[in-house]
Amino acid sequence: MKTLPGLVIVAALASLAPAFAQAPRKAVASPAVQQEFDGFIGKFRAALKANDPAAVAAMTKLPYMADASISNAAQFRAKAWPQDFTAKNRACLQRTKPVYDRDGAGNEVYAIACGGSIFTFTKTSAGFQLTDVDIAD
């Protein structure tokens, strides 16, 4: 009779296992957010194709990467453009599918991984903007 309580506990734990084993749900953008981002990324990619750092800067949260020394389009062109927007990265950004998610603060973001970097676009009060470029893990 001692085995019956043990079997009940094992059965209860086994029934819970699938709940813990399920993969977390993938975040999905609402149709309105997807449409807004599609419009933004189309313009962003056109600016990349035209090799237009001023247009990219206009779609970027400045100061760039919270660096006060990159707080306008001219500084962006001189400092950020050559480092982060190489021809290889521009080509990758034009062809790679963005991935939607929510950041730790609950903001809607899309990310594109290119050349060892992750380019993050965040929905802000001003619409979508390039907000971060991080080193990919």
Stockholm file with secondary structure:
# STOCKHOLM 1.0

chainA/1-137         MKTLPGLVIVAALASLAPAFAQAPRKAVASPAVQQEFDGFIGKFRAALKANDPAAVAAMTKLPYMADASISNAAQFRAKAWPQDFTAKNRACLQRTKPVYDRDGAGNEVYAIACGGSIFTFTKTSAGFQLTDVDIAD
#=GR chainA/1-137 SS CTHHHHHHHHHHHHHHHHHHHSCCCCCCCCHHHHHHHHHHHHHHHHHHHTTCHHHHHHTBCSSGGGCTTCCSHHHIIIIIHHHHCCHHHHHHHHHSCCEEEECTTCCEEEEEEETTEEEEEEEETTEEEEEEEEECC
#=GC SS_cons         CTHHHHHHHHHHHHHHHHHHHSCCCCCCCCHHHHHHHHHHHHHHHHHHHTTCHHHHHHTBCSSGGGCTTCCSHHHIIIIIHHHHCCHHHHHHHHHSCCEEEECTTCCEEEEEEETTEEEEEEEETTEEEEEEEEECC
//
